[in-house]
Amino acid sequence: MLVQAAYPPRVAEARVLDRFGPAEVEAVRLLADALESASGVPPFGEVTWDGLAGRGLLGDRGVLLDAPDGRALAYAHLAHHQPTEWSLEVAALPEADGAPAGLVAVALEVVAAAGGGHVTLWVHGADGRPDVETVARTEGFALERELLELRVPLPLPEPTRWPDGVRVRTFAVGEDEEAWLLVNNRAFAGHPEQGGWTLDTIRQREQAEWFDPAGFVLAFDDAGLAGFCWTKVHPAAAPREPHALGEIYVIGADPGRQGRGLGRALTTAGLESLASRGISVGMLYVDADNAAAVALYRSLGFVTHRVDRAYGTTIPPRSP
């Protein structure tokens, strides 16, 4: 269904989408490719592409500004993670003057109409996105997180050393979901994106093209699942990324098992898994204020490749 929404000056209207057809997806992809070619930074993250592919959790929305020739001048994607938690990504061609602010305003109206909630506006490669940074500050968003993209050459010189009593195997689809959910949700309690996962959430991830259980390492002790390192491979995308990248997608340990060296072992095991599949560069994302994790990754040779910023605001529900 398409719902028409008023748009500020210069264009008459943007389209608010609650379904994403092939034409809209292709238009957004061409917009993203053009902006990435110009800046070297992809304007949208995985959550937007999952939503456009129909893998959104609670019903994603999009706000699309078309050019007369059918191109996408600008696009904003609203991902609905939890009943009161949304994330927002926005990008616009330079010729769409004022579009980021306009699309963000429309997106926030959509959230209000859906009952309100907390909205996180992501700015990827923040230092190269002054248009979106300005919108975040002028529209009442507050800086909440800085996310570092770190990279390291593979293979690591350090082998994995597991704590005593730990047994390791890869994820078994159809068997390990419930145990993994319990540990993940304990490890990421209160996290806006990674916390509060359900069985439907992980099953959706298992349907993704990149999902490979052979790259999903599980560590067990006598009490059950102690921690995990879930990896994914990003295909090469020349010229910006001439080689495939191996990402530590999610890594976590049960809070009751911390302090045993499990985090370091899980990290090196995930990177070993990637290297065994021919990957020469490992990467991950970590909050800049997570001092312990950043120190661990630095000690393994990771360096900063990019900084993303997350700005947040809370939108009240629209009055009846």
GICORCOR-V671319 format. One record per backbone hydrogen bond with DSSP energy under -1.0 kcal/mol. CO is the residue of the C=O (numbers start at 1). NH is the residue of the N-H. If there is no record, write none. Layout:
BEGIN
co | nh
CO | NH
CO | NH
END
This chain:
BEGIN
co | nh
1 | 18
3 | 16
5 | 14
8 | 11
12 | 7
14 | 5
15 | 64
16 | 3
17 | 62
21 | 25
22 | 26
23 | 27
24 | 28
25 | 29
26 | 30
27 | 31
28 | 32
29 | 33
30 | 34
31 | 35
32 | 36
33 | 37
34 | 38
35 | 39
36 | 40
45 | 49
46 | 50
47 | 51
48 | 52
49 | 53
50 | 55
51 | 54
61 | 78
62 | 17
63 | 76
64 | 15
65 | 73
65 | 74
67 | 70
71 | 67
73 | 93
74 | 65
75 | 91
76 | 63
77 | 89
78 | 61
79 | 87
80 | 58
82 | 85
84 | 118
85 | 81
85 | 82
86 | 120
87 | 79
88 | 122
89 | 77
91 | 75
93 | 96
95 | 97
96 | 99
98 | 102
99 | 103
100 | 104
101 | 105
102 | 106
103 | 107
104 | 108
105 | 109
106 | 110
107 | 111
108 | 112
109 | 113
110 | 114
111 | 116
112 | 115
112 | 318
117 | 315
118 | 86
119 | 313
120 | 88
121 | 311
123 | 309
125 | 128
126 | 129
129 | 133
130 | 134
131 | 135
132 | 136
133 | 137
134 | 138
135 | 139
136 | 141
142 | 312
145 | 310
146 | 288
147 | 308
148 | 286
149 | 305
149 | 306
150 | 284
151 | 303
152 | 282
163 | 166
167 | 220
169 | 218
172 | 175
172 | 176
176 | 180
177 | 181
178 | 182
179 | 183
180 | 184
181 | 185
182 | 186
183 | 187
184 | 188
188 | 191
198 | 202
199 | 203
200 | 204
201 | 205
202 | 206
205 | 208
208 | 211
212 | 215
213 | 216
215 | 231
216 | 171
217 | 229
218 | 169
219 | 226
219 | 227
220 | 167
221 | 224
224 | 221
226 | 254
227 | 219
228 | 252
229 | 217
230 | 249
230 | 250
232 | 247
234 | 245
237 | 241
241 | 237
245 | 234
246 | 283
247 | 232
247 | 249
250 | 230
252 | 228
254 | 257
261 | 265
262 | 266
263 | 267
264 | 268
265 | 269
266 | 270
267 | 271
268 | 272
269 | 273
270 | 274
271 | 275
272 | 276
274 | 277
274 | 279
275 | 278
280 | 154
281 | 246
282 | 152
283 | 248
284 | 150
286 | 148
287 | 290
289 | 291
290 | 294
291 | 295
292 | 296
293 | 297
294 | 298
295 | 299
297 | 302
298 | 301
303 | 151
306 | 149
307 | 126
308 | 147
309 | 123
310 | 144
310 | 145
311 | 121
312 | 142
313 | 119
315 | 117
END
